Amino acid sequence: MVITIPGGRVVATMHEVMVKLEQNRITLQAQTDDISLLAAPCMLIANGGSINWSISLGSEENMEAVSHATGIALKR
C-alpha cells in the first residue's frame, strides 16, 4: 500500500515499511518487527538492531492506513 505523507510517501506491506522522502531523495526502510506506531503525535518509529529513526505521518488517517497495511497496532 502506498500512503502519501507530508514530504514523501510510505510504502507499507506486512513484511516491511519504506519511507521515501522526495526533497532529499532519501529512503528509510525497516522490517515490520522493528516498527511501532505512536498515535498521539502520529509517529512511525523504527528501532531495532542498528536501525533507529522516526518520522511524522501527518494525520490519523495515515496512521490507520499504515496500521492496516502492516498489521501493527497503534500505541495510544
N, C-alpha and C positions, 0 to 999 in steps of 0.2 A: 504494500500500500504506500502511496506517495502522499505526503501531507505537506502543504505549504506553510512555512513559518516565516516570521519577520527575518529577512536577510538570506533566506535559502529554502531548503526543503528537507524533509526527513523521509527516508525510505525504510520502512519497517516490515519485518517478517517475523515468523515465530522463532527464528534462529539468530537473527542479528538486526542491528539498527545502524544505519548510516546517516549522518547529518552532512549535507553538502551546503557549505556557505558560499554564496555566489560572489560576493565582493572580493574576497581574497583567494578564491578557488581552493578552499580548504575542505577536506573530507575527514570526518571523525567517524570511526567505526568501532563497534563493540558487540560482543555476543550478548544475547538477552539475559544470560545468567549473571552478567556483570552490571545490569541496568536496574535502576529504580526510578519511579515516577513520584515526585513530591507535588501534591496538588495545591498547597497553599500559595507558593509563588509560581506555579506551573513550570517546574523544572524537570528536565530529563538529566539524570545523573548516572555517569558510568564510573564504576570504581571496582577494580578487580585486577590482581596481578600488577602489571606495570601500567595499567590504564587508569587515568584519573582526570576526568573532565566533566563539565556540566554546561547545559545550555537552556535558555528560556524557550519554552514552546509558544509563548504569547497568549494562549487562551485555553479555557477549559475544554472547548471543542477539540482542539489539537491534542490535549492530554487524553481525552476519551478515545480519539482515533488511534493514537499510539498504543494505548492500553488494549484496545480491541484487537489490533493487528498482531501484537506480541504476546498477549495473554498475561501481561504484567499488571498486577493490581495497583491501584493508586494508594499512596500513603497520605492520609489526611492529618 
